[in-house]
Amino acid sequence: MLLNVRVSLLLVSLIAISTSNALGQETQNAEFGPFSAEEAAKKFVLHDDCKIELVAAEPDVIDPVHIAFNTDGKLWVVEMTDYPNGPGDGQPGLSRIRVLSDDDGDGRFNNPVTFAEKLLFANGLMFWKDGVIVTTDGKIQFMRDTDGDGKADETQVWFEGFATENPQLRHNHPQLAMDCKIYIANGLRGGNIVPGPDNPWGLDPKAKPLSISGRDFRFDPLTGKYEAIAGMAQFGMAFDAHGNRFVCTNRNPGRQIVLEDEQLKLTPGLRIPRFYEDVAAAGENSKLYPLSRTWTTSNLHANQFTAACGVLIYNDSSLGQNFFGNIFTCDPTANLVHREIAVSIGPTSRSHSEKEGDEFLATKDEWFRPVNLAHGPDKALYVVDMYRAVIEHPQFMPVELKDRPDLTLGLDKGRIWRVVRSQPPADSDHKLEQVDASSPELLIQALSSDSVWKQNHAQRLLIESDSKEVVPQLRSRINAPQTSDEKYLLPLIATLDKLTLADLKAAMSNANDIYFLKSFFELGQRHFGETPEWKDLVNSSFHKTDSGIPVSSFIFEMLGQVPWKTLSEADQKIVLDQILERIVPGSQKDSEQYDPYWLSVYLRLAARSESLDVSTQLIAAFEQFEPKNEAEKQALRLQTYAAIRDLAELVAKQNQKDQARTLLTTIVGNEDNSFATRMSVLSGLAQGFPGGRTALNALIAKLPEEAKANIAATITEATRVLKTKDSIAEELPILFDLLSLADDDASLQQLITATGSGDATRASLALSALLKRPAAQVNPALVELLPKRRGSVRRSILQAMARSTSRAPALLDEIESGRVPALEIDATVEKTLYRLSDKELVARAKKLLKREPPADRVKVLEEYQVSLTMDSDPLRGKVTFEKNCATCHKVGDVGVNVAPDISDSRTKTPDFYLMNILDPNRAIDANYFSFNILDTDGKVHSGIVASETSTSVTLKQPEGKLVTIDRENIEEFKNTGVSLMPVGLERKMSKQEVADVISFIKNWRYLDGQIPKEVIK
């Protein structure tokens, strides 16, 4: 039951007139909307080189979520008025599509004509032929006006089956890409897609549904061929000038999809942890600098991306060259548009803000809700502003906010803004261009326009023609040196006709930049991959890297599509030499230095089934490369060890034992090779074989004696390096892998010692290696380690013991003896025990882990149930909290974080808090057990473990005090099995005070007036 809260008159007055909230957070800068569009425009703060202009506002546009300019310059707007809760039962949808015009050329769009209405949660459109493709209500629909009255009178369902669970998690952003396919963002909830009953290609609506769980969607508008592709996007998708696809999700403002599914399928056994790159800092690493009082659902996410949407790569020229290729992302929760400057690194990019502490576009107006961005026909950047009091969906709100009275304020408002250069050059022209489609020649000329909007429409219109008649003219453009439209030409020819090797040769001969590389290698490999002519063309293409095309881009685009065996030995050597040159720090090629992760992935992609050849050649190049100094040597180790290891792992995963034997004999078993090379290969093989350690040792046992001796020496060297400081952090996983291969007692003891050390990283790696050793060695070692480890490593030990029928008895013995408190067994370990195949063990575990709360706590909880129904006051609760709780807990700016963070109370109920206040030992986070340390002087220190090193332990005590004890002075170090929070707080707090404290914890974020006071419950 929720608390019945009496908000005092003092609180009401504070909310109404105070310039700072009850917790001291400043609100004097708050701007309480709504404001007229003209007033709102004055409140924007944006980049010094830019200015903002109003394009459209209510009543001409309301609740906009997507815009697009047609070839005639008219502005099409998708309005989602049914957000967030939709229409009433049995009522039609409230979304619509309106078309606005700028008839007098003043830059303001008005005179709206409703093209379509009564749509349900419509959220995107793109133009196609004489209509528009629309994403709405779990479908991709085609809508058109056949009688010329400006209203859609024909609707075809082309695809359906997209998830409809939540309106802000639905498929969206239909977009034509450089490859002439239409892409659809997943929305996060996926779906099972089938052709619609009205699809124009004659596809079977009863076809097997295509799951797009975790992926995005793509289809060919001419043939209807559809597929799930790598992803996935939430609300937003964009392409850069190279054709690279970017997506965003709430916490990920700029994620590049680096590899597609079809590429990953080409190499047997290839498994990679990610096919994307978060180019812009994501999650807790992201930083926003809002001017408004932002309110995030979780206070722990304040000033981070929590609602990233509408990502756009600015590919136009109006704002200036410094903005070209920049990543722009909206965050409506923070009332801003964020900008990142992207810098290419190998096949992907890294980005950064231009100036720490500044946003591209921000305001104090808390109703400004940017949700989408677009290029315009004037090359400006357009911002779609839903202009609402609240933008979050109730499904993701705390219970008390789901019916907040301001939830739908702003349903009648909305704005479109235009960002342009504040001082445009004298020769600039911001007029709204149109696309002249009167002839194919004019459309082909438009492909080389400096307006990306014009380019995109020209490409679309050429595809719509579905005519081979334009192909000769496209081919003539390929043969014209240094044309700026080259990135469109090959895909258009392949789509409208049949691509030839002559087309590819001409494209490569006349290319002057990197934009066409993606389609060159992808289309060439797809159409001609097995022909000797294609092989000759690829090998003859290296000269193009001397004429403006960066070597880095060329190599990675090639490796992503072309098998290694396609290259001649000479070109293979060139590729590897170029890679190694760019690894060396301080070289002139720093701007092209590679991420070791992607270097490894692309080499394995190219390897296909020839991973032995690639690995041996990379090793040879590495061994022959002569670093000039220690910095170069370390950089080479760091950058190449992962690639060598992963290639060796791929050999093993493909179960190529003959090739693995070759690696063991010629590489690991050859003492002339460097230790870094030998350990990388051995580690990769150990990771790759299905039988792991056992399979590899069986293979080693059959090798010649000299090779076996050298392999043993490699393992011995690994044990030595681990005892010294010679290893770099990135190599630690490999070194510990090697120890897992050993059989001697010394290496076993080394693993046990490392697992019990204070270095958490080494301890975790050592434990992973230890668990690969024979069970007879592992089981007693784990029991020995339990009292020595705390934190995440201890939890890993408990989990390892729980999942094996041979180890679980020892764990249960420890629990029964009290050496492992039953309360320390969390839900994950408990479930693991209950899934064991041995029924007797499961029964014993259930008996030991049955938790009966102490009788006195049961009685107190019964007595204090009345606190849940009493009138309460969060401000009184704040006073009680400061007196009784603030020495260990922090809420807002009150208290100290010693115990678990309780400030994020959105998902917790009053019942939960009542139990935790009065019975703190009912459930304890494993990180917050209280420990006692008895030192050699007989003094007892109590607290939670803040940190451990190999030489000391630091305890955190109430009021945030830190006490550090040298390990050599520790007599006993024991988990008390109870919480640091004392039992018996009811002796210090009355039932009314407990009610008030719970109210404070639940409602502290609502005391500044930013949330209507009616939600305080």
Residue pairs with C-beta under 8 A, 6 or more apart in sequence:
1 868
1 869
1 910
1 911
2 399
2 400
2 910
2 1017
3 868
3 869
3 870
3 872
3 910
3 995
3 998
3 999
3 1002
3 1017
4 869
4 870
4 871
4 872
4 1017
5 871
5 872
5 873
5 874
5 999
5 1003
5 1016
5 1017
6 871
6 872
6 873
7 873
7 874
7 1013
7 1016
8 873
8 875
8 876
10 875
11 22
11 873
11 874
11 875
11 1007
11 1013
12 1013
14 21
14 22
14 1007
15 1007
15 1008
15 1009
15 1013
16 1009
18 27
18 1009
19 26
19 27
19 28
20 26
20 27
20 28
20 1008
21 27
21 1007
21 1008
21 1009
22 874
22 875
22 878
22 1004
22 1007
22 1008
23 878
23 892
23 893
23 894
23 1004
23 1007
23 1008
24 892
24 893
25 293
25 892
25 893
25 1008
27 293
27 1008
27 1009
27 1010
29 291
29 292
29 293
29 364
30 292
30 293
30 364
30 366
30 1009
30 1010
31 43
31 292
31 363
31 364
31 365
31 366
32 366
33 40
33 365
33 366
33 367
33 389
34 367
34 387
34 389
34 409
34 410
34 413
35 43
35 365
35 367
37 54
37 57
37 58
37 415
38 54
40 363
40 365
40 367
40 368
40 387
40 415
41 52
41 53
41 54
41 417
43 363
43 364
43 365
44 52
44 361
44 362
44 363
45 291
45 359
45 361
45 362
45 363
46 52
46 360
46 361
46 362
46 419
47 339
47 354
47 358
47 360
47 361
48 422
49 319
49 320
49 322
49 421
49 422
49 423
50 319
50 360
50 361
50 419
50 420
50 421
50 422
51 419
51 420
51 421
51 422
52 361
52 383
52 417
52 418
52 419
53 107
53 417
53 418
53 419
53 420
54 108
54 415
54 416
54 417
54 418
55 75
55 107
55 108
55 109
55 382
55 415
55 416
55 417
55 418
56 75
56 77
56 100
56 108
56 109
56 110
56 415
56 416
57 413
57 414
57 415
57 416
58 387
58 412
58 413
58 414
58 415
59 412
60 98
60 100
60 109
60 110
60 111
60 112
61 77
61 79
61 98
61 100
61 109
61 112
61 414
61 415
61 416
62 79
62 81
62 411
62 412
62 413
62 414
63 79
63 80
63 81
63 83
63 386
63 388
63 410
63 411
63 413
63 414
64 77
64 78
64 79
64 80
64 371
64 372
64 384
64 385
64 386
64 414
64 415
64 416
65 78
65 79
65 80
65 83
65 123
65 124
65 371
65 372
65 384
65 386
66 77
66 78
66 123
66 124
66 125
66 172
66 173
66 372
66 384
67 75
67 76
67 77
67 78
67 372
67 374
67 382
67 384
67 416
68 75
68 76
68 125
68 126
68 127
68 374
69 75
69 76
69 374
69 376
69 377
69 432
69 453
70 76
70 127
71 127
71 434
71 435
71 437
71 457
71 461
72 434
73 102
73 377
73 432
73 433
73 434
74 99
74 100
74 101
75 99
75 100
75 101
75 102
75 109
75 416
76 97
76 98
76 99
76 100
76 115
76 125
76 127
76 132
77 97
77 98
77 99
77 100
77 112
77 416
78 95
78 97
78 122
78 123
78 124
78 125
78 134
79 95
79 96
79 97
79 98
79 122
79 414
80 94
80 95
80 121
80 122
80 123
80 167
81 94
81 95
81 96
81 411
82 93
82 94
82 95
82 120
82 121
82 167
83 121
83 167
83 168
83 386
83 393
84 167
84 168
84 392
84 393
84 394
84 407
84 408
85 394
85 408
86 93
86 94
86 120
86 121
86 167
87 93
87 94
87 120
92 118
92 120
93 118
93 119
93 120
93 121
93 122
93 136
93 137
94 118
94 120
95 117
95 119
95 120
95 121
95 122
95 123
95 136
96 114
96 115
96 116
96 117
96 118
96 119
96 122
97 114
97 115
97 116
97 117
97 119
97 122
97 125
97 132
97 134
97 143
97 152
98 112
98 113
98 114
98 115
99 112
99 113
99 115
99 150
100 109
100 110
100 111
100 112
100 113
101 109
101 110
101 111
102 108
102 109
102 110
102 432
103 111
105 431
107 418
109 416
113 150
113 151
114 151
115 132
115 143
115 145
115 150
115 151
115 152
116 122
116 134
116 143
116 151
116 152
119 134
119 136
119 137
120 136
120 137
121 136
121 137
121 164
121 167
121 170
122 134
122 135
122 136
122 137
123 135
123 136
123 170
123 172
123 235
124 134
124 135
124 172
124 173
124 174
125 132
125 133
125 134
125 135
125 174
126 132
126 133
126 174
126 175
126 176
126 182
127 133
127 457
127 460
128 142
128 221
128 460
128 464
129 144
129 464
130 144
130 145
131 142
131 143
131 144
131 145
131 152
131 154
132 142
132 143
132 144
133 140
133 141
133 142
133 158
133 174
133 182
134 140
134 141
134 142
134 143
134 174
135 141
135 162
135 170
135 171
135 172
135 173
135 174
135 184
137 164
138 160
138 161
138 162
138 163
138 164
138 170
138 171
138 191
139 157
139 158
139 159
139 160
139 162
139 196
140 157
140 158
140 159
140 160
140 162
140 171
140 174
140 184
140 196
141 155
141 156
141 157
141 158
141 196
142 155
142 156
142 158
142 198
142 200
143 152
143 154
143 155
143 156
144 152
144 153
144 154
145 151
145 152
145 153
145 154
146 153
146 154
147 153
155 198
156 196
156 198
156 199
156 200
157 196
157 197
157 198
157 199
158 195
158 196
158 198
158 199
158 200
158 219
158 224
159 193
159 194
159 195
159 196
159 199
159 217
159 219
159 226
160 193
160 194
160 196
161 191
161 192
161 193
161 194
161 209
161 210
162 170
162 171
162 187
162 190
162 191
162 193
162 212
162 217
163 169
163 170
163 171
163 187
163 189
163 190
163 191
164 170
165 189
166 189
166 393
166 395
167 393
168 235
168 393
169 187
169 188
169 189
169 234
170 187
170 189
171 184
171 185
171 186
171 187
171 191
171 217
172 184
172 185
172 187
172 233
172 235
172 236
172 237
173 183
173 184
173 185
173 233
173 235
173 236
173 237
174 182
174 183
174 184
175 182
175 183
175 184
175 237
175 239
176 182
176 183
176 221
176 456
176 459
176 460
176 463
177 183
177 239
177 243
177 245
178 239
178 243
178 459
178 487
178 488
178 491
178 518
178 519
179 243
179 491
179 519
179 522
180 220
180 221
180 459
180 463
180 491
180 492
180 494
180 495
181 218
181 219
181 220
181 221
182 218
182 219
182 220
182 221
183 216
183 217
183 218
183 229
183 237
183 245
184 216
184 217
184 218
184 219
185 216
185 231
185 232
185 233
185 234
185 235
185 236
185 237
185 247
186 212
186 214
186 215
186 216
186 217
186 231
186 232
186 233
186 234
187 233
187 234
187 235
188 232
188 234
188 249
190 211
190 212
190 213
190 214
190 215
190 232
191 211
191 212
192 209
192 210
192 211
192 212
193 209
193 210
193 211
193 212
193 217
193 226
193 228
194 205
194 206
194 207
194 209
194 210
195 201
195 203
195 204
195 205
195 207
195 224
195 226
196 205
197 205
199 205
199 224
200 224
201 223
201 224
202 224
203 224
210 226
210 227
210 228
211 228
212 228
212 231
212 232
214 231
214 232
215 228
215 229
215 230
215 231
215 232
215 261
216 228
216 229
216 230
216 231
216 232
216 233
216 237
216 247
217 226
217 227
217 228
217 229
218 226
218 227
218 229
219 225
219 226
219 227
220 226
221 463
222 463
222 466
222 495
228 261
229 260
229 261
230 257
230 259
230 260
230 261
230 275
230 276
231 247
231 257
232 247
232 249
233 247
233 248
233 249
234 247
234 248
234 249
234 250
234 308
234 309
235 248
235 309
235 310
235 371
235 372
236 247
236 248
236 308
236 309
236 310
236 311
236 312
236 329
236 330
236 372
237 245
237 246
237 247
237 311
238 245
238 246
238 247
238 311
238 312
238 313
239 245
239 246
239 313
240 246
240 313
240 315
240 325
240 342
241 313
241 315
241 324
241 325
241 452
241 487
241 515
242 487
242 514
242 515
242 517
242 518
243 487
243 515
243 518
243 519
244 256
244 257
244 258
244 518
245 256
245 257
246 254
246 255
246 256
246 257
246 279
246 311
246 313
246 327
247 255
247 257
247 311
248 254
248 255
248 308
248 309
248 310
248 311
248 329
249 255
249 308
250 305
250 306
250 307
250 308
250 309
251 282
251 283
251 286
251 304
251 305
251 306
251 308
252 278
252 280
252 282
252 283
252 305
252 308
253 280
253 281
253 282
253 286
253 305
253 308
253 311
253 327
253 329
253 331
253 338
253 340
254 278
254 279
254 280
254 311
254 327
254 329
254 340
254 342
254 351
255 276
255 277
255 278
255 279
255 280
255 282
256 276
256 277
256 279
256 348
256 349
257 275
257 276
258 275
258 276
258 277
258 347
258 348
258 598
259 272
259 275
259 560
259 601
259 605
260 275
263 560
263 561
263 605
264 270
264 272
264 275
264 605
266 563
266 605
266 608
267 604
267 605
267 607
267 608
267 609
267 650
268 608
268 609
268 654
269 650
269 653
269 654
269 688
270 604
270 605
270 650
270 653
271 653
272 601
277 348
277 349
277 598
279 327
279 340
279 342
279 348
279 349
279 350
279 351
280 286
280 327
280 329
280 340
280 351
281 287
281 351
282 305
283 304
283 305
284 301
284 304
286 304
286 305
287 303
287 304
287 353
287 356
288 294
288 303
288 304
288 305
288 331
288 334
288 336
288 338
288 359
289 303
289 336
289 357
289 358
289 359
289 362
290 303
290 334
290 335
290 336
290 359
290 362
291 335
291 336
291 359
291 362
291 363
291 364
292 334
292 335
292 362
292 363
292 364
292 365
292 366
292 368
293 366
293 1008
293 1010
294 302
294 303
294 333
294 334
294 335
295 333
295 1005
295 1010
295 1011
296 302
296 304
296 306
296 333
297 306
297 392
297 396
297 397
297 398
297 906
298 306
298 904
298 906
299 903
299 904
299 1005
300 901
300 903
300 904
303 334
305 329
305 331
305 334
305 338
306 331
306 333
306 334
307 330
307 331
307 332
307 333
307 334
307 391
307 392
308 329
308 330
308 331
309 329
309 330
309 331
309 332
309 371
309 372
310 329
310 330
310 370
310 371
310 372
310 373
310 384
311 327
311 328
311 329
311 373
312 327
312 328
312 329
312 373
312 374
312 375
312 381
313 325
313 326
313 327
313 328
313 342
314 323
314 324
314 325
314 326
314 328
314 375
314 381
315 324
315 325
315 375
315 452
316 324
316 375
316 379
316 380
316 381
316 450
316 451
316 452
316 453
317 324
317 379
317 450
317 451
318 378
318 379
318 380
318 381
318 420
318 421
318 424
318 428
318 430
319 380
319 381
319 419
319 420
319 421
320 421
322 341
323 339
325 342
326 339
326 340
326 341
326 342
327 339
327 340
327 341
327 342
327 351
328 337
328 338
328 339
328 340
328 360
328 373
328 381
329 337
329 338
329 340
330 336
330 337
330 338
330 370
330 371
330 372
330 373
330 383
331 337
331 338
331 370
332 368
332 369
332 370
332 371
332 386
332 391
333 391
333 392
334 362
335 362
335 363
335 364
335 365
335 366
335 368
335 369
335 370
336 359
336 360
336 361
336 362
336 363
336 370
337 359
337 360
337 361
337 362
337 370
337 373
337 383
338 353
338 359
338 360
339 353
339 354
339 359
339 360
340 351
340 352
340 353
341 351
341 352
341 353
341 354
342 349
342 350
342 351
343 349
343 350
343 351
343 352
343 591
344 550
344 552
344 553
344 591
344 592
345 592
345 593
345 594
345 595
346 552
346 556
346 592
346 593
346 594
346 595
346 598
346 599
346 602
347 556
347 557
347 560
347 598
347 602
348 595
348 598
361 370
361 383
361 419
366 389
366 1010
367 387
367 388
367 389
367 410
367 413
368 385
368 387
369 385
369 386
369 387
369 388
369 391
370 383
370 384
370 385
370 386
371 384
371 385
371 386
371 391
372 383
372 384
373 381
373 382
373 383
373 384
374 381
374 382
374 384
375 381
375 382
375 451
375 452
375 453
375 456
376 382
376 418
376 432
376 453
377 432
377 433
377 434
377 451
377 453
377 454
378 418
378 420
378 430
378 431
378 432
378 433
379 430
379 450
379 451
379 452
379 453
380 418
380 419
380 420
380 430
381 418
381 419
381 420
382 416
382 417
382 418
382 419
383 416
383 417
383 418
383 419
384 416
385 414
385 415
385 416
385 417
386 410
386 414
387 410
387 413
387 414
387 415
388 409
388 410
388 411
388 413
389 406
389 407
389 409
389 410
390 404
390 406
390 407
390 408
390 409
390 410
394 401
394 402
394 403
394 407
397 404
397 906
398 905
398 906
398 907
400 1002
400 1003
400 1015
400 1016
400 1017
401 1011
401 1015
404 1011
404 1012
404 1014
404 1015
405 1012
405 1014
406 1012
420 430
421 428
424 430
433 449
433 451
433 453
433 454
435 443
435 446
435 454
435 457
435 458
435 461
436 442
436 443
436 446
437 443
437 461
440 462
440 465
440 467
440 469
440 470
440 473
441 473
443 458
443 461
443 462
443 470
444 458
444 462
444 470
444 473
444 474
444 477
444 485
446 454
446 455
446 457
446 458
447 455
447 458
447 459
447 462
447 477
447 485
447 488
447 489
448 455
448 483
448 484
448 485
449 455
449 458
455 485
455 488
459 488
459 492
462 470
462 492
462 496
463 492
463 495
463 496
465 496
466 496
467 496
468 496
468 497
470 496
471 493
471 496
471 497
474 489
474 492
474 493
474 496
475 493
475 503
475 506
477 483
477 485
477 486
477 489
478 486
478 489
478 490
478 493
478 503
478 506
478 507
478 510
479 506
479 510
480 510
481 510
481 512
482 510
482 512
483 489
483 510
486 507
486 510
486 511
486 512
486 513
486 515
486 516
487 515
487 516
487 519
489 507
489 516
490 499
490 503
490 504
490 507
490 516
490 519
490 520
490 523
491 519
491 523
493 499
493 503
494 523
494 527
499 523
499 527
501 528
501 531
501 533
501 534
501 537
504 520
504 523
504 524
504 528
504 534
504 537
505 537
507 516
507 520
508 520
508 537
508 541
508 544
511 517
511 520
511 544
511 547
511 549
512 547
512 548
512 549
513 548
513 549
514 549
514 550
514 553
514 554
514 557
517 549
517 553
517 554
517 557
517 558
518 557
520 557
521 557
521 558
521 560
521 561
521 562
522 561
524 534
524 537
524 538
524 561
525 534
525 561
525 562
528 534
529 562
529 563
529 566
534 566
535 566
538 558
538 562
538 566
538 567
538 571
539 566
539 567
539 568
539 571
541 554
542 554
542 571
542 574
544 554
545 551
545 554
550 592
551 578
551 582
551 589
551 592
552 582
552 589
552 592
552 594
555 575
555 578
555 579
556 598
556 602
558 575
558 606
559 575
559 602
559 603
559 605
559 606
560 602
560 605
560 606
562 606
563 606
563 608
563 610
564 572
564 606
564 607
564 608
564 610
564 613
564 614
565 608
565 610
565 613
567 575
572 617
573 617
573 621
576 617
576 618
576 621
577 621
579 594
579 599
580 621
580 622
580 625
580 636
580 640
581 587
581 589
582 589
582 592
582 593
582 594
583 593
583 594
583 635
583 636
583 639
583 640
584 627
584 632
584 635
584 636
585 593
585 631
585 632
585 635
586 631
586 632
594 639
596 638
596 639
596 640
596 641
596 642
596 643
597 642
599 639
599 640
599 642
599 643
600 642
600 643
600 645
600 646
600 647
601 646
603 614
603 618
603 643
603 646
603 647
604 611
604 614
604 646
604 647
604 650
606 614
607 613
607 614
607 615
607 647
607 650
609 654
611 647
611 648
611 650
611 651
611 654
611 656
611 659
612 651
612 656
612 659
612 662
612 663
614 647
615 644
615 647
615 648
615 651
615 663
615 681
616 662
616 663
616 666
616 667
618 640
618 643
618 644
618 647
619 644
619 667
619 673
619 677
619 681
622 636
622 640
622 644
622 674
622 677
623 673
623 674
623 677
625 636
627 633
627 635
627 636
634 728
637 676
637 728
637 731
638 728
638 730
640 676
640 680
641 676
641 680
641 730
641 731
641 734
642 680
642 730
644 677
644 680
644 681
644 684
645 680
645 681
645 683
645 684
645 687
645 734
646 684
647 684
648 660
648 663
648 680
648 681
648 682
648 683
648 684
648 685
648 688
649 684
649 685
649 687
649 688
650 684
650 688
651 659
651 660
651 663
651 684
651 685
651 688
652 660
652 684
652 685
652 687
652 688
652 689
652 696
653 688
653 689
655 689
655 690
657 699
660 685
660 689
660 699
661 699
661 702
661 703
663 681
663 685
664 681
664 682
664 685
664 699
664 700
664 703
664 707
664 711
665 703
665 704
665 707
667 673
667 677
667 678
667 681
668 678
668 681
668 682
668 707
668 710
668 711
668 714
669 703
669 704
669 706
669 707
669 708
669 710
669 711
670 678
670 710
671 710
671 713
675 714
675 717
675 721
676 731
678 710
678 714
679 714
679 717
679 718
679 731
679 734
679 735
679 738
680 734
682 711
682 714
682 715
682 737
682 738
682 741
683 733
683 734
683 737
683 738
685 696
686 692
686 693
686 696
686 737
686 738
686 740
686 741
687 737
689 695
689 696
689 699
691 698
692 772
693 740
693 741
693 772
693 773
696 741
697 741
700 708
700 711
701 708
703 711
714 738
715 738
715 739
715 741
715 742
715 747
718 734
718 735
718 738
718 739
719 738
719 739
719 742
719 746
719 747
719 750
721 727
721 735
722 732
722 735
722 736
722 739
722 750
722 754
723 750
727 735
729 761
732 761
732 762
732 765
733 765
736 751
736 754
736 762
736 765
736 766
736 768
736 769
737 769
739 747
739 750
739 751
739 766
739 769
740 751
740 768
740 769
740 770
740 772
740 773
742 748
748 770
748 773
748 777
748 781
751 766
751 769
751 770
751 773
751 781
752 766
752 770
752 781
752 784
752 785
754 762
754 763
754 765
754 766
755 763
755 766
755 767
755 770
755 781
755 785
755 789
755 793
755 797
756 763
756 785
756 788
756 789
757 763
757 766
757 950
758 948
758 949
758 950
758 951
758 952
758 953
758 967
759 949
759 950
760 791
760 792
760 793
760 948
763 789
763 793
764 792
764 793
764 796
767 785
767 793
767 796
767 797
767 800
770 778
770 781
770 782
771 778
771 800
775 804
775 806
775 807
778 807
779 806
779 807
779 810
782 797
782 800
782 801
782 807
782 810
783 810
783 814
785 797
786 794
786 797
786 798
786 814
786 819
786 820
787 819
787 973
789 797
790 931
790 945
790 948
790 975
791 926
791 927
791 945
791 948
794 926
795 826
795 829
795 926
798 811
798 820
798 824
798 825
798 829
799 828
799 829
799 832
800 807
801 807
801 808
801 810
801 811
802 808
802 811
802 829
802 832
802 833
802 836
803 832
803 836
805 836
805 837
805 838
805 841
808 833
808 836
808 838
808 841
808 845
809 841
811 820
811 833
812 841
812 844
812 845
812 848
814 820
815 821
815 822
815 825
815 848
815 849
816 848
818 977
821 929
821 975
821 977
821 978
822 848
822 849
822 851
823 851
823 921
823 923
823 924
823 929
823 977
823 978
824 924
824 926
824 929
824 975
824 977
825 833
825 849
826 926
830 845
830 849
833 841
833 842
833 845
833 849
834 842
834 845
834 846
836 842
836 845
851 922
853 919
853 922
854 919
857 918
857 919
857 922
857 983
860 918
860 919
860 986
861 914
861 915
861 918
861 919
863 986
863 991
864 914
864 918
864 986
864 991
864 994
865 914
866 991
867 914
867 991
867 992
867 994
867 995
867 998
868 910
868 911
868 914
868 995
868 998
870 991
870 992
870 995
871 995
872 992
872 995
872 996
872 998
872 999
873 996
873 999
874 996
874 999
874 1000
874 1002
874 1003
874 1004
874 1007
874 1016
875 1000
875 1007
876 993
876 996
876 1000
877 993
877 995
877 996
877 997
877 998
877 999
877 1000
877 1001
878 894
878 1000
878 1004
880 989
880 993
880 996
880 997
880 1000
881 889
881 891
881 894
881 895
881 997
881 1000
881 1001
882 894
882 895
884 985
884 988
884 989
884 997
885 895
885 997
886 894
886 895
886 896
887 895
887 896
887 898
887 958
887 959
888 895
888 896
888 898
888 899
888 958
888 959
888 980
888 981
889 895
889 896
889 897
889 898
889 899
889 900
889 902
890 896
890 897
890 901
890 903
891 902
891 903
891 1000
891 1001
891 1004
892 903
892 1004
892 1005
896 958
896 959
896 960
897 960
898 944
898 956
898 957
898 958
898 959
898 960
898 980
899 928
899 944
899 979
899 980
899 981
900 925
900 927
900 928
902 908
902 1001
903 1004
905 913
905 1001
905 1002
905 1004
908 1002
910 998
910 1002
913 997
913 998
913 1001
913 1002
914 994
914 998
915 922
916 922
916 923
917 985
917 989
917 994
917 997
917 998
918 985
918 986
918 994
919 983
920 979
920 981
920 982
920 983
921 978
921 979
921 983
924 978
924 979
927 944
928 944
928 979
928 980
929 944
929 975
929 976
929 977
929 978
929 979
929 980
930 942
930 943
930 944
930 975
930 976
930 978
930 979
930 980
931 942
931 943
931 944
931 945
931 955
931 973
931 974
931 975
931 976
932 940
932 941
932 942
932 972
932 973
932 974
932 976
933 940
933 941
933 942
933 953
933 955
933 965
933 970
933 972
933 973
933 974
934 940
934 970
934 971
934 972
934 973
934 974
935 941
935 965
935 969
935 970
935 971
936 969
936 970
936 971
937 969
938 971
941 955
941 963
941 965
942 955
942 957
942 976
942 980
943 955
943 956
943 957
943 963
943 980
944 955
944 956
944 980
945 953
945 954
945 955
945 956
946 954
946 955
946 956
946 962
947 953
947 954
948 954
950 967
951 966
951 967
951 968
952 964
952 965
952 966
952 967
953 964
953 965
953 967
953 970
953 973
954 962
954 963
954 964
954 965
955 962
955 963
955 964
955 965
956 962
957 963
958 980
986 994
989 997
999 1016
1002 1017
1003 1016
1003 1017
1005 1011
1006 1013
1006 1015
1006 1016
1007 1016
